[in-house]
Amino acid sequence: MDGYPAGSLDHNVPFLVVSGLGTAPTKSLLTDPALREQSILVRSEVAPIDSREAKTILRYIQETDATNLPWNSRDISKKYKFKIRTIGREFLLPPRRARLPENFEANPSSTPLILHSPFSPLSPGSSLYPDGLIDTRWLQKHQDFIPSVCLAFYSLTSDPTLATLHDNQLKIDINAVKNAMAQSGYRSRLVVVILSDQSPTSVNQFQERLENIRRSTGLDPKTSLFVLPTQRPKAELENAVDSVLTAVFDQATEYYRDLGRHSRKKRSRGVAPQPTIPPTTGTSHTLSLQGWNVRYDFKTAIFAEFRQEIDVALRSYEQAYDTLLGQDVLETIPGWSPRFNDARLLSDIIAIRTLKCLLWLGQSTAAVRRWQIHHDRIFDLVDRRGRGTQNYGWKAWEARWDTVMANLIEKVRFPELEPSSILPYRPPEKNLSAERLQPWECLHHQGYWYRAAARHLFDRRRLARSIAEDDRKPPDASSPSHPSKAYSYDTYMCPEPHEEFPLAGPGVNHAQLIFDHLVLARREFEKRHQVRASIELALESCKELERMQEWEQVMDILVPLWRDMSFRKEGWWDAMEALSWTLRSAAVQVGQKDLIVAIDWELLNRGFSKRPGWHYDITKSLSDITLEDQPVINITDEHVTSFLEASFIFKNEEGKAGQNCPAQLSITSNSFLDAAPIVLETIRVEFDGNLRTIHLKHQPSNKQASTSSRLRVTRISLVETEASDDTESDDDSEMSSQTASTILEGTDDLTLLPGQTRIFDVDVPLREPGDAKATSVQVSVAPESFVLKYTMKIQEDNLAGLWHSLSSSRKRLTRANPHKIKILPRPPKMEVRLANMLEQYYASEYVGLELELLNEEDADANTKLDIVLHGQDVPSYKVRIEDSEGKSSTAGVEESRLDGISAGTISTSKSITATITIDPVDRPAVFDLVVKARYHLVSDPGTPIIQQATYNLNIVNPFEANYDLSPRLHSEWPDYFDPEDIQDLAGGGEVARRPRGIAQKWSLATRYASFAQEDLAILDLDVSVVSTQGNVNCKTSKSQSMAEDGLVISPKTIEEAHFEVIGQKLDLDDRSPATADLALTIKWRRLTSSKDVVNAVTLPLPRFFVTSSEPRVLAGVSYYSPPDPSSSSDSSSSPLLFLDITIENPSNHFLTFGLMMEPSEEFAFSGAKTTTLNVLPVARRSVTYRLLPLVRGVWVRPTLVVRDKYFQKVLKIIPTEGMKSDRDGVLVWVPPESEAESESECEDESEIGSKDKESKTTQDTGA
């Protein structure tokens, strides 16, 4: 849209002038001297505001300028849109009325002359006088000269001494500006904003002053006078400015509504106004009534657009357009008149603004149809009444018309046409979805329209070059009598023929115009990943650059396309050929040697069309280039489509290491038949796997010259040689498998004729086992001027190959992928075995293995061992071969490895022994021991042989145990009055801290079982304290000792051991419960091991509570029988049982317990049936009951209830030694007669005597 007058196509938003916030001088936009001389000055005498808050407001207002916003209605973040111009304190308005001509003399007797606007066709000084329609000066008047609202900012002083003076100046200045704007004749509004340096809450103190200003200026506080306190946060200040601008927008909308109403009123009169002075020259006629209707409708549409009423503007534009192109306006203007092009320009402007309105409303398909309608109507108009459409001027307009649509799409910014969208066009509107639309009726992205414009520019250049030489001559100013022949050409918005394509001089740069449009189109197609279209446009743009000889730009565009061209895979030979020849021309100009050779190499393929006069000799590619050195050029078949095809096949699918496998290398030339033969300097075949690189060298001979058959089979012998620097491959890709310095080398005549296939038959030695395949074939051509290395990859196409014999017969290999071979290992005769492997090993013991290597080969073998131990948390191990020093591995998470352990040379039929010692593990595990013997025979060192054996090591826990912790009555109890607990700290330093808190005793019963498959010797048992929690000291001890020679435990048997655990708090004031982590350690050895071997298995115990803060009730029992059972009247006397009930109170509270013993039929008892027991804090008390059992050999249940008097909670009675419990309480064992007699013999009479003297209720220990 740049070709149209400035401002004619701009989107119209209300024009706002902001005064008083900037100190920069105002630059007037009135550049016309006549208008500037008659302009109206609106000036304010108050100095502009230069505070920090004023700058913040000014910056925010400038950021809200809507001039560059997209032309759509999707931006609803602001309720207002302005074109903002900031000024100082003055601005100029254009004159409301035009002056009379200077030489005009008015007739005194005639009626007074009526003056009109200087932009009106009624004024003699206007360029439209007397019959013009409208021009862009009228648009510029409302866009840049006459504001809808003048927003003036003033400051309100807070100094009471200057308040009156300052307020009077404000009132005088506001009234002066208001009167100046009123006297100008325009209807612009004045809105005043008074800035106060107060906060919103304190500005009320100035209410009287503000009311005085309002009354004196006559401004409405709701629409024209605003007070803005500035002492507030920035966000609140911006919100306040938003509120002011929203109110100003309403004033601006009302201003443009008044102007539109005035235009419609003048149109409704139905009378054409008369000019100030009737025309006396030229056509001597004024603008018709229909012309005035076009003018009024256009104005109405513009004012509606200012109000953002796009649908109203669209109707007015359509009405103006139909009237303009009707029979009464444009059809009446002769084609030779300048007014014809003026009317045509106006029709373009109205059509473009109509398109903008349709796109604004989202009617994209209707816009495309309207675009086509205008094109067809102008085509018909120019063809009938203009200068025809078969000239460069019409094509220039068509290109511009396509560009207009592309520019409109860029301005509107439809989300459906963004590059991230999938569709290249916008779907039609819903009301048109049912119609049968043509593809071009949908709105496509900008690239489509730029490309169409470029096509018209091609035609413009073609038609411009067809201009006759007489018309290309500039007009002769000395002979004006000769009419110009340029009248036959349409020069609407384009130069004359002698400027379009002059006989001498540059003229119009058509190539640059076409290139610019093609670049714009290509950019849009690339954004949407339309690759083919973008490549086509790139090639067309490079042809234009070739015309301009911009070779560097050609290289920048075409080189990336040439390297990654998708046309090669798709077989678009014509496009490839056109791009290659264009790129080669540019490469020759810039001296890009590698690119020239690569393109010539590709163009040798006879799939392209043959270029007449071209040499098709690769050795002459750089004949036109000055060379300083011999370049080395590396290309691959990924970048070019060469005339060479290569394949490599193995005759057999499998082969064994140490043998040779027949193979054939095939190279075919598909060059033009009259092309020069290709002399290959070298051929390299790279492999992936354990095969050496094949390197063939050229050796000239006369056989090739005498043999011109299309197929030639040659037998080549390969020799293993050391690779030199000039034979090393330049291919550094990952597929290259050449890691050694040895290659397979052969020589032959490597001349390749056009259309010929060369077959090279070779024997490939197989060395190491594994899968191998041919990956690439590299050929090199080395004339005097350069060195070319071309690499062809062997494709994974699963095609069967052809095997050719020396007699020219051939057979098809029926297997897939004949370029692959599987190399089987040479059968090893080295025996690897473990001599002393057990079925099961145990945790915590060293695992010793003896590995024997027996050489059953026919020759001595140089051997190395690789030993890998796989598993989870693999331990380290040590390997020692006979008398040599051992080699240790490191522990690993998943494996532990030792590689390359030298075993020396093993003679035939001899063996060596290696000892493997694995470190102990502390858990069950399963390990895989992999032993790999790598060796080669002394007679054949080039063939490696591998013997591998895998052994499974199962390591299990030899023991499993369960545990039971039972409470016991501890003999010790803390005492506050014990002098031994006093520690002297006066001397300073650290003193060994002795536990003095509550101690509780436990019995730990462990039952352990053997899970081994053999008898094991138990050497010792112990329980250790791993850690404690809760500020406690914990000790363990054995309840029974182990025999000196240990204990033999058989598989699947269970043994039991008892330990005592005592937990004592370090501080007596600490009442919190404490826990301990214990571990059971079992020391053992195998019966077959020496006595010095001791293995220790540690079994962790669950965490136990060793002290408690709650009261507990412990029950103990002891037995007594009369010394002479025969003295009794019965045959047997019943034993006497002493039931001791101990209540421990480790808390800080005084507790009271109630004890109640229920009678039973199984025993009689002596003691209080119901009693109350008071227990002091940190104390314990005991109660003893004497029980006389009435039964023998059974468990009796004393029904004793212990209840906390305060909480009414029944405490559980905990049994100790010799007792047990169930759900209903404790049970006491009454021994039978024989057992009771044995117990009575062991009873201490003195102890019994003391128990008889005890009271029934005693206090054992107190705090």
Sequence and secondary structure as in RCSB ss.txt:
>XXXX:A:sequence
MDGYPAGSLDHNVPFLVVSGLGTAPTKSLLTDPALREQSILVRSEVAPIDSREAKTILRYIQETDATNLPWNSRD
ISKKYKFKIRTIGREFLLPPRRARLPENFEANPSSTPLILHSPFSPLSPGSSLYPDGLIDTRWLQKHQDFIPSVC
LAFYSLTSDPTLATLHDNQLKIDINAVKNAMAQSGYRSRLVVVILSDQSPTSVNQFQERLENIRRSTGLDPKTSL
FVLPTQRPKAELENAVDSVLTAVFDQATEYYRDLGRHSRKKRSRGVAPQPTIPPTTGTSHTLSLQGWNVRYDFKT
AIFAEFRQEIDVALRSYEQAYDTLLGQDVLETIPGWSPRFNDARLLSDIIAIRTLKCLLWLGQSTAAVRRWQIHH
DRIFDLVDRRGRGTQNYGWKAWEARWDTVMANLIEKVRFPELEPSSILPYRPPEKNLSAERLQPWECLHHQGYWY
RAAARHLFDRRRLARSIAEDDRKPPDASSPSHPSKAYSYDTYMCPEPHEEFPLAGPGVNHAQLIFDHLVLARREF
EKRHQVRASIELALESCKELERMQEWEQVMDILVPLWRDMSFRKEGWWDAMEALSWTLRSAAVQVGQKDLIVAID
WELLNRGFSKRPGWHYDITKSLSDITLEDQPVINITDEHVTSFLEASFIFKNEEGKAGQNCPAQLSITSNSFLDA
APIVLETIRVEFDGNLRTIHLKHQPSNKQASTSSRLRVTRISLVETEASDDTESDDDSEMSSQTASTILEGTDDL
TLLPGQTRIFDVDVPLREPGDAKATSVQVSVAPESFVLKYTMKIQEDNLAGLWHSLSSSRKRLTRANPHKIKILP
RPPKMEVRLANMLEQYYASEYVGLELELLNEEDADANTKLDIVLHGQDVPSYKVRIEDSEGKSSTAGVEESRLDG
ISAGTISTSKSITATITIDPVDRPAVFDLVVKARYHLVSDPGTPIIQQATYNLNIVNPFEANYDLSPRLHSEWPD
YFDPEDIQDLAGGGEVARRPRGIAQKWSLATRYASFAQEDLAILDLDVSVVSTQGNVNCKTSKSQSMAEDGLVIS
PKTIEEAHFEVIGQKLDLDDRSPATADLALTIKWRRLTSSKDVVNAVTLPLPRFFVTSSEPRVLAGVSYYSPPDP
SSSSDSSSSPLLFLDITIENPSNHFLTFGLMMEPSEEFAFSGAKTTTLNVLPVARRSVTYRLLPLVRGVWVRPTL
VVRDKYFQKVLKIIPTEGMKSDRDGVLVWVPPESEAESESECEDESEIGSKDKESKTTQDTGA
>XXXX:A:secstr
 TTS TTSS     EEEEESS  S        HHHHHT EEEE  S    SHHHHHHHHHHHHTB TTS SSS  
 S S  BEEEEESSEEEE  SS    TT    TTS       TTSTTSTTSTTTTT    HHHHHIIIIIS SEE
EEEEEE   TTTHHHHHHHHHHHHHHHHHHHHHTT   EEEEEEEESS TTTGGGGHHHHHHHHHHHT  TTTTE
EEEE  S HHHHHHHHHHHHHHHHHHHHHHHHHHHHHHHHHHTT      SS   STT     HHHHHHHHHHHH
HHHHHHTT HHHHHHHHHHHHHHHTSTTTGGGS TTSHHHHHHHHHHHHHHHHHHHHHHHTT HHHHHHHHHHHH
HHHHHHHHHHSS SSSHHHHHHHHHHHHHHHHHHHHH  GGGSTTSS SEE   GGGTTS   GGGSEE HHHHH
HHHHHHHHHHHHHHHTS TGGGS   TT TTS  GGGGS  TTS  HHHHS SSS    HHHHHHHHHHHHHHHH
HHTT HHHHHHHHHHHHHHHHHHT HHHHHHHHHHHHHT THHHHT HHHHHHHHHHHHHHHHHHT HHHHHHHH
HHHTBTTS   TT    GGGTTTTS  SS  EEEEETTT   SEEEEEEESSSEEETTSEEEEEEEEEE B TTS
  EE SEEEEEEESS   EEEEE   SHHHH   SEEEEE   EEEE  GGGS    STT    SSEEEEEEE  
EE TT EEEEEEEEE  S EEEEEEEEEEEE  SS EEEEEEE        EEE TTS EEE  SS TTEEEEE 
    EEEEESS  S EETTS EEEEEEEEE SSS EEEEEEEEEESSSB  EEEEETTS  EE   BSSEEEEEE
EEEEEE TT EEEEEEEE   SS EEEEEEEEEEEEETTEEEEEEEEEEEEEEEEE SEEEEEEEEEE  S    
TT GGG    TT S       S EEEEEEEEEEEE SSS EEEEEEEEEEEEEESSEEEEEEESS   TT EEE 
TT EEEEEEEEEEEESSTT  S EEEEEEEEEEEEETTS TT  EEEEEE   EEEE SS EEEEEEEEE  S G
GGSSSSS   EEEEEEEEEE SSS EEEEEEEE  SSEEEES SEEEEEE TTEEEEEEEEEEESSSSEEE  EE
EEEETTTTEEE EEE TTEEEETTEEEEEE  HHHHHHHHHT  HHHHHHHHHS SEEEEE  
